[in-house]
Amino acid sequence: MAHRLTNLNTERASAGHSIARLAQLATTSEWLLTMLEEGGTCTGDEAQRIADALGISLETLGKTDLNGY
């Protein structure tokens, strides 16, 4: 299932992280984070790693489940 993180940009900025720093903390790519901030999707595992790196819940991150889209 694909997930959209609608609050990622706001939460990342509030935490004071650059995309590069959050990518390091979440063990993901800068490309993925950039795409997510532009409305792209990620896996559940990626969403959880990002939320954990920011120290917030998936709900706060604005996780939206997209059934096959």
MMTF fields as JSON, N, C-alpha, C and O atoms, coordinates in Angstrom:
{
  "mmtfVersion": "1.0.0",
  "mmtfProducer": "UNKNOWN",
  "numBonds": 275,
  "numAtoms": 276,
  "numGroups": 69,
  "numChains": 1,
  "numModels": 1,
  "chainsPerModel": [1],
  "groupsPerChain": [69],
  "chainIdList": ["A"],
  "bondAtomList": [4, 2, 8, 6, 12, 10, 16, 14, 20, 18, 24, 22, 28, 26, 32, 30, 36, 34, 40, 38, 44, 42, 48, 46, 52, 50, 56, 54, 60, 58, 64, 62, 68, 66, 72, 70, 76, 74, 80, 78, 84, 82, 88, 86, 92, 90, 96, 94, 100, 98, 104, 102, 108, 106, 112, 110, 116, 114, 120, 118, 124, 122, 128, 126, 132, 130, 136, 134, 140, 138, 144, 142, 148, 146, 152, 150, 156, 154, 160, 158, 164, 162, 168, 166, 172, 170, 176, 174, 180, 178, 184, 182, 188, 186, 192, 190, 196, 194, 200, 198, 204, 202, 208, 206, 212, 210, 216, 214, 220, 218, 224, 222, 228, 226, 232, 230, 236, 234, 240, 238, 244, 242, 248, 246, 252, 250, 256, 254, 260, 258, 264, 262, 268, 266, 272, 270],
  "bondOrderList": [1, 1, 1, 1, 1, 1, 1, 1, 1, 1, 1, 1, 1, 1, 1, 1, 1, 1, 1, 1, 1, 1, 1, 1, 1, 1, 1, 1, 1, 1, 1, 1, 1, 1, 1, 1, 1, 1, 1, 1, 1, 1, 1, 1, 1, 1, 1, 1, 1, 1, 1, 1, 1, 1, 1, 1, 1, 1, 1, 1, 1, 1, 1, 1, 1, 1, 1, 1],
  "groupList": [{"groupName": "MET", "atomNameList": ["N", "CA", "C", "O"], "elementList": ["N", "C", "C", "O"], "formalChargeList": [0, 0, 0, 0], "bondAtomList": [1, 0, 2, 1, 3, 2], "bondOrderList": [1, 1, 2], "singleLetterCode": "M", "chemCompType": "L-PEPTIDE LINKING"}, {"groupName": "ALA", "atomNameList": ["N", "CA", "C", "O"], "elementList": ["N", "C", "C", "O"], "formalChargeList": [0, 0, 0, 0], "bondAtomList": [1, 0, 2, 1, 3, 2], "bondOrderList": [1, 1, 2], "singleLetterCode": "A", "chemCompType": "L-PEPTIDE LINKING"}, {"groupName": "HIS", "atomNameList": ["N", "CA", "C", "O"], "elementList": ["N", "C", "C", "O"], "formalChargeList": [0, 0, 0, 0], "bondAtomList": [1, 0, 2, 1, 3, 2], "bondOrderList": [1, 1, 2], "singleLetterCode": "H", "chemCompType": "L-PEPTIDE LINKING"}, {"groupName": "ARG", "atomNameList": ["N", "CA", "C", "O"], "elementList": ["N", "C", "C", "O"], "formalChargeList": [0, 0, 0, 0], "bondAtomList": [1, 0, 2, 1, 3, 2], "bondOrderList": [1, 1, 2], "singleLetterCode": "R", "chemCompType": "L-PEPTIDE LINKING"}, {"groupName": "LEU", "atomNameList": ["N", "CA", "C", "O"], "elementList": ["N", "C", "C", "O"], "formalChargeList": [0, 0, 0, 0], "bondAtomList": [1, 0, 2, 1, 3, 2], "bondOrderList": [1, 1, 2], "singleLetterCode": "L", "chemCompType": "L-PEPTIDE LINKING"}, {"groupName": "THR", "atomNameList": ["N", "CA", "C", "O"], "elementList": ["N", "C", "C", "O"], "formalChargeList": [0, 0, 0, 0], "bondAtomList": [1, 0, 2, 1, 3, 2], "bondOrderList": [1, 1, 2], "singleLetterCode": "T", "chemCompType": "L-PEPTIDE LINKING"}, {"groupName": "ASN", "atomNameList": ["N", "CA", "C", "O"], "elementList": ["N", "C", "C", "O"], "formalChargeList": [0, 0, 0, 0], "bondAtomList": [1, 0, 2, 1, 3, 2], "bondOrderList": [1, 1, 2], "singleLetterCode": "N", "chemCompType": "L-PEPTIDE LINKING"}, {"groupName": "GLU", "atomNameList": ["N", "CA", "C", "O"], "elementList": ["N", "C", "C", "O"], "formalChargeList": [0, 0, 0, 0], "bondAtomList": [1, 0, 2, 1, 3, 2], "bondOrderList": [1, 1, 2], "singleLetterCode": "E", "chemCompType": "L-PEPTIDE LINKING"}, {"groupName": "SER", "atomNameList": ["N", "CA", "C", "O"], "elementList": ["N", "C", "C", "O"], "formalChargeList": [0, 0, 0, 0], "bondAtomList": [1, 0, 2, 1, 3, 2], "bondOrderList": [1, 1, 2], "singleLetterCode": "S", "chemCompType": "L-PEPTIDE LINKING"}, {"groupName": "GLY", "atomNameList": ["N", "CA", "C", "O"], "elementList": ["N", "C", "C", "O"], "formalChargeList": [0, 0, 0, 0], "bondAtomList": [1, 0, 2, 1, 3, 2], "bondOrderList": [1, 1, 2], "singleLetterCode": "G", "chemCompType": "PEPTIDE LINKING"}, {"groupName": "ILE", "atomNameList": ["N", "CA", "C", "O"], "elementList": ["N", "C", "C", "O"], "formalChargeList": [0, 0, 0, 0], "bondAtomList": [1, 0, 2, 1, 3, 2], "bondOrderList": [1, 1, 2], "singleLetterCode": "I", "chemCompType": "L-PEPTIDE LINKING"}, {"groupName": "GLN", "atomNameList": ["N", "CA", "C", "O"], "elementList": ["N", "C", "C", "O"], "formalChargeList": [0, 0, 0, 0], "bondAtomList": [1, 0, 2, 1, 3, 2], "bondOrderList": [1, 1, 2], "singleLetterCode": "Q", "chemCompType": "L-PEPTIDE LINKING"}, {"groupName": "TRP", "atomNameList": ["N", "CA", "C", "O"], "elementList": ["N", "C", "C", "O"], "formalChargeList": [0, 0, 0, 0], "bondAtomList": [1, 0, 2, 1, 3, 2], "bondOrderList": [1, 1, 2], "singleLetterCode": "W", "chemCompType": "L-PEPTIDE LINKING"}, {"groupName": "CYS", "atomNameList": ["N", "CA", "C", "O"], "elementList": ["N", "C", "C", "O"], "formalChargeList": [0, 0, 0, 0], "bondAtomList": [1, 0, 2, 1, 3, 2], "bondOrderList": [1, 1, 2], "singleLetterCode": "C", "chemCompType": "L-PEPTIDE LINKING"}, {"groupName": "ASP", "atomNameList": ["N", "CA", "C", "O"], "elementList": ["N", "C", "C", "O"], "formalChargeList": [0, 0, 0, 0], "bondAtomList": [1, 0, 2, 1, 3, 2], "bondOrderList": [1, 1, 2], "singleLetterCode": "D", "chemCompType": "L-PEPTIDE LINKING"}, {"groupName": "LYS", "atomNameList": ["N", "CA", "C", "O"], "elementList": ["N", "C", "C", "O"], "formalChargeList": [0, 0, 0, 0], "bondAtomList": [1, 0, 2, 1, 3, 2], "bondOrderList": [1, 1, 2], "singleLetterCode": "K", "chemCompType": "L-PEPTIDE LINKING"}, {"groupName": "TYR", "atomNameList": ["N", "CA", "C", "O"], "elementList": ["N", "C", "C", "O"], "formalChargeList": [0, 0, 0, 0], "bondAtomList": [1, 0, 2, 1, 3, 2], "bondOrderList": [1, 1, 2], "singleLetterCode": "Y", "chemCompType": "L-PEPTIDE LINKING"}],
  "groupTypeList": [0, 1, 2, 3, 4, 5, 6, 4, 6, 5, 7, 3, 1, 8, 1, 9, 2, 8, 10, 1, 3, 4, 1, 11, 4, 1, 5, 5, 8, 7, 12, 4, 4, 5, 0, 4, 7, 7, 9, 9, 5, 13, 5, 9, 14, 7, 1, 11, 3, 10, 1, 14, 1, 4, 9, 10, 8, 4, 7, 5, 4, 9, 15, 5, 14, 4, 6, 9, 16],
  "groupIdList": [1, 2, 3, 4, 5, 6, 7, 8, 9, 10, 11, 12, 13, 14, 15, 16, 17, 18, 19, 20, 21, 22, 23, 24, 25, 26, 27, 28, 29, 30, 31, 32, 33, 34, 35, 36, 37, 38, 39, 40, 41, 42, 43, 44, 45, 46, 47, 48, 49, 50, 51, 52, 53, 54, 55, 56, 57, 58, 59, 60, 61, 62, 63, 64, 65, 66, 67, 68, 69],
  "secStructList": [7, 3, 3, 3, 3, 6, 6, 2, 2, 2, 2, 2, 2, 2, 2, 6, 7, 7, 2, 2, 2, 2, 2, 2, 2, 2, 6, 1, 7, 2, 2, 2, 2, 2, 2, 2, 2, 6, 6, 7, 7, 5, 7, 2, 2, 2, 2, 2, 2, 2, 2, 2, 2, 2, 6, 7, 7, 6, 6, 6, 6, 6, 3, 3, 3, 3, 1, 7, 7],
  "xCoordList": [0.838, 0.0, 0.887, 1.903, 0.494, 1.23, 0.68, -0.51, 1.561, 1.183, 1.659, 2.761, 0.826, 1.198, 1.363, 0.566, 2.38, 2.666, 2.417, 3.326, 1.184, 0.766, 1.402, 1.459, 1.878, 2.469, 3.99, 4.601, 4.602, 6.046, 6.835, 7.706, 6.556, 7.321, 7.223, 8.237, 6.024, 5.805, 6.509, 7.172, 6.37, 6.975, 8.5, 9.187, 9.026, 10.481, 11.025, 12.02, 10.375, 10.812, 10.698, 11.583, 9.622, 9.43, 10.525, 10.928, 10.999, 12.074, 13.445, 14.432, 13.498, 14.756, 15.697, 16.905, 15.156, 15.995, 15.952, 14.902, 17.083, 17.121, 16.677, 16.594, 16.397, 16.066, 17.24, 17.043, 18.452, 19.64, 19.767, 20.06, 19.548, 19.676, 18.583, 18.858, 17.349, 16.266, 16.506, 16.207, 17.036, 17.347, 18.343, 18.205, 19.337, 20.308, 19.636, 19.839, 18.836, 18.19, 17.202, 17.069, 16.515, 15.493, 16.036, 15.286, 17.318, 17.976, 17.176, 16.788, 16.953, 16.279, 16.987, 17.995, 16.478, 17.158, 16.572, 15.399, 17.41, 16.946, 15.911, 14.944, 16.113, 15.175, 13.784, 12.802, 13.682, 12.377, 11.715, 10.531, 12.45, 11.868, 11.396, 10.333, 12.18, 11.775, 10.488, 9.577, 10.404, 9.207, 7.997, 6.892, 8.195, 7.097, 6.591, 5.385, 7.498, 7.093, 6.365, 5.647, 6.549, 5.859, 4.597, 3.985, 4.199, 2.967, 3.126, 2.133, 4.357, 4.606, 4.231, 3.749, 4.455, 4.085, 5.284, 6.325, 5.104, 6.151, 5.506, 4.282, 6.331, 5.846, 5.563, 5.969, 4.873, 4.598, 5.871, 5.968, 6.84, 8.115, 8.851, 9.394, 8.862, 9.518, 8.811, 9.463, 7.489, 6.716, 7.034, 7.202, 7.116, 7.401, 8.801, 8.99, 9.788, 11.157, 11.238, 11.951, 10.512, 10.5, 9.846, 10.376, 8.701, 8.026, 8.921, 9.021, 9.57, 10.471, 11.624, 11.993, 12.187, 13.305, 12.886, 13.691, 11.629, 11.114, 10.571, 10.286, 10.429, 9.91, 8.424, 7.956, 7.679, 6.246, 5.494, 6.098, 4.181, 3.35, 3.067, 3.225, 2.651, 2.254, 1.043, 0.911, 0.166, -0.998, -0.569, -1.104, 0.383, 0.896, 1.561, 1.48, 2.207, 2.879, 1.879, 2.249, 0.618, -0.427, -0.503, -0.841, -0.188, -0.179, -1.57, -2.54, -1.653, -2.881, -2.622, -1.671, -3.459, -3.332, -4.006, -5.139, -3.294, -3.833, -3.965, -2.959, -5.155, -5.406, -5.129, -6.021, -3.87, -3.5, -3.281, -3.131, -3.255, -3.081, -1.718, -1.387],
  "yCoordList": [-1.177, 0.0, 1.245, 1.302, 2.205, 3.464, 4.46, 4.455, 5.303, 6.289, 7.669, 7.827, 8.647, 10.042, 10.694, 10.439, 11.523, 12.183, 13.674, 14.433, 14.088, 15.445, 16.537, 17.69, 16.202, 17.212, 17.143, 17.779, 16.388, 16.175, 17.476, 17.684, 18.341, 19.581, 20.403, 20.886, 20.57, 21.358, 20.748, 21.455, 19.442, 18.771, 18.757, 18.907, 18.578, 18.602, 19.979, 20.098, 21.02, 22.387, 22.709, 23.355, 22.267, 22.505, 21.847, 22.366, 20.704, 19.997, 20.609, 20.27, 21.511, 22.168, 21.331, 21.568, 20.351, 19.478, 19.873, 20.237, 19.797, 19.896, 18.551, 17.564, 18.516, 17.239, 16.273, 15.087, 16.776, 15.909, 15.301, 14.113, 16.111, 15.607, 14.592, 13.553, 14.883, 13.934, 12.631, 11.556, 12.712, 11.496, 10.629, 9.407, 11.262, 10.51, 9.872, 8.691, 10.656, 10.155, 9.032, 8.097, 9.121, 8.136, 7.001, 6.113, 7.03, 6.06, 5.876, 4.769, 6.992, 6.998, 8.004, 8.588, 8.205, 9.094, 10.502, 10.704, 11.458, 12.831, 12.885, 13.642, 12.091, 12.042, 11.657, 12.296, 10.614, 10.183, 11.295, 11.572, 11.929, 12.994, 14.157, 14.726, 14.508, 15.579, 15.198, 16.018, 13.967, 13.512, 13.497, 13.853, 13.09, 13.075, 14.483, 14.702, 15.421, 16.802, 17.406, 18.396, 16.814, 17.276, 16.464, 16.613, 15.599, 14.839, 13.391, 12.713, 12.897, 11.503, 10.555, 10.976, 9.275, 8.25, 7.415, 7.408, 6.703, 5.816, 4.575, 4.48, 3.635, 2.418, 2.704, 3.736, 1.79, 1.916, 1.934, 2.68, 1.125, 1.077, 2.411, 2.912, 2.973, 4.271, 5.358, 6.196, 5.343, 6.33, 6.227, 7.247, 5.023, 4.824, 5.298, 5.926, 5.008, 5.459, 6.986, 7.556, 7.64, 9.101, 9.649, 10.567, 9.091, 9.529, 9.325, 10.207, 8.171, 7.888, 8.887, 9.367, 9.196, 10.135, 11.527, 12.263, 11.88, 13.175, 13.132, 14.173, 11.926, 11.767, 12.076, 12.582, 11.767, 12.035, 10.799, 9.848, 10.826, 9.709, 9.833, 10.901, 8.733, 8.754, 9.662, 10.301, 9.717, 10.594, 12.061, 12.832, 12.448, 13.823, 14.124, 15.246, 13.142, 13.298, 13.417, 13.761, 13.13, 13.263, 12.09, 12.263, 10.876, 9.694, 9.42, 9.311, 9.313, 8.957, 7.683, 7.608, 6.686, 5.426, 5.564, 6.034, 5.148, 5.195, 3.767, 3.132, 3.26, 1.884, 1.661, 1.755, 1.365, 1.034, 2.216, 2.02, 3.433, 4.614, 5.209, 6.209],
  "zCoordList": [0.0, 0.0, 0.0, 0.692, -0.764, -0.847, 0.174, 0.488, 0.679, 1.683, 1.26, 0.733, 1.494, 1.275, 2.648, 3.55, 2.813, 4.09, 3.934, 3.598, 4.181, 3.847, 4.702, 4.276, 5.892, 6.778, 6.839, 7.697, 5.951, 6.028, 5.993, 6.837, 5.054, 4.93, 6.201, 6.704, 6.723, 7.936, 9.134, 9.893, 9.311, 10.464, 10.372, 11.382, 9.165, 8.986, 9.33, 10.045, 8.821, 9.092, 10.582, 11.144, 11.223, 12.657, 13.483, 14.524, 13.013, 13.715, 13.428, 14.081, 12.446, 12.116, 11.271, 11.267, 10.554, 9.738, 8.267, 7.737, 7.633, 6.176, 5.614, 6.345, 4.339, 3.704, 3.842, 4.109, 3.66, 3.76, 5.154, 5.29, 6.191, 7.566, 7.878, 8.478, 7.477, 7.74, 6.988, 7.507, 5.789, 5.03, 5.802, 5.848, 6.4, 7.206, 8.415, 8.694, 9.129, 10.343, 10.051, 10.841, 8.926, 8.579, 7.713, 7.307, 7.435, 6.542, 5.249, 4.876, 4.598, 3.306, 2.407, 2.803, 1.229, 0.286, 0.296, 0.606, -0.048, -0.217, -1.333, -1.254, -2.359, -3.472, -2.988, -3.367, -2.15, -1.651, -0.853, -1.048, 0.033, 0.843, -0.023, 0.223, -1.027, -1.943, -2.659, -2.775, -3.139, -3.84, -2.897, -3.309, -1.643, -0.687, -0.401, -0.281, -0.295, -0.043, -1.244, -1.106, -2.406, -3.612, -3.889, -4.947, -2.939, -3.081, -3.475, -3.738, -3.523, -3.866, -2.745, -1.693, -2.978, -2.005, -1.591, -2.249, -0.467, 0.038, 0.637, 0.724, 1.044, 1.692, 3.168, 3.702, 3.806, 5.234, 6.063, 7.037, 5.686, 6.401, 6.294, 7.278, 5.102, 4.91, 5.715, 6.337, 5.702, 6.462, 7.949, 8.618, 8.464, 9.887, 10.242, 11.283, 9.394, 9.657, 9.69, 10.516, 8.797, 8.762, 10.024, 10.65, 10.399, 11.624, 12.84, 13.694, 12.923, 14.047, 14.09, 15.161, 12.932, 12.868, 13.341, 13.912, 13.102, 13.541, 14.967, 15.56, 15.513, 16.867, 16.97, 17.989, 15.902, 15.881, 15.394, 14.898, 15.541, 15.085, 13.588, 12.995, 13.002, 11.596, 11.39, 10.346, 12.381, 12.273, 12.221, 11.425, 13.055, 13.046, 11.718, 11.219, 11.15, 9.864, 8.714, 7.591, 9.002, 7.995, 7.039, 5.867, 7.535, 6.681, 6.127, 6.877, 4.827, 4.13, 3.352, 2.575, 3.557, 2.819, 1.465, 1.36, 0.438, -0.927, -1.416, -1.734, -1.482, -1.883, -3.363, -4.206, -3.653, -5.024, -5.936, -7.142, -5.427, -6.285, -6.095, -6.732]
}
